[in-house]
Amino acid sequence: MHEMSLAESIVSLVESHAEAEGFSRVKAIWLEIGELAGVEVEALTFSLDVVMRESLMEGAQVHIRRQPAQGWCLACSQAVEVRDRVSGCPLCGSHQLQVSGGEALRVAELEVE
């Protein structure tokens, strides 16, 4: 389950920022997760609950924003929303799609004290 290592990395990142910025507690965190990021949201949420214990993030609310996957169709020259890496363009059916978004996992916001 790579979500546990993702959760540990998120806590480590936040702790580094806490040291640099001088905050002592995180009340809430907003994560943006792309549809093609390969992250199981429920597993990540569970893992965060475990690794946030006894850290400055203990008790923080975790908010998840799903980001749709975006692509560029080379055949019809249109930006389109894609469901996965194997489906064709929803406009013309071509499989000449370049994924241009929806692959990232990022910390978007923190509410801190």
C-alpha positions, 0 to 999 in steps of 0.5 A: 500500500503506497498510500502509507508512504504518501501519508508519511511524506505529507506529514514530513512535508508539513512538519518541514514547513512548520519549522520554516514558517513557525506554526505549531499545529495544523487544524486542517489540510486540503489535498488535491488528488488527480483522477489519474494520480493512482491514489486510493483516497480511502487508503490515503485517508486511513493512512493519514489518520494513523501517521498524523497521531502524535504529530503537529497534525493530530486531530486535523481535518483532512479535505480531499479535492478530486481533480479531473484528468485533462487531455489534449486530443491530437486528432481534433485539437481540443482540450478534453476531460479524460476518464482513464489512460485507455479510453478514446477522445470523448469528442471524436473517439481518437486514441491520440490523447496526451494527458495534460492534467489530473496526475498530481497529488499536492497539498493545496492549503493548510489551516494552522495555529 
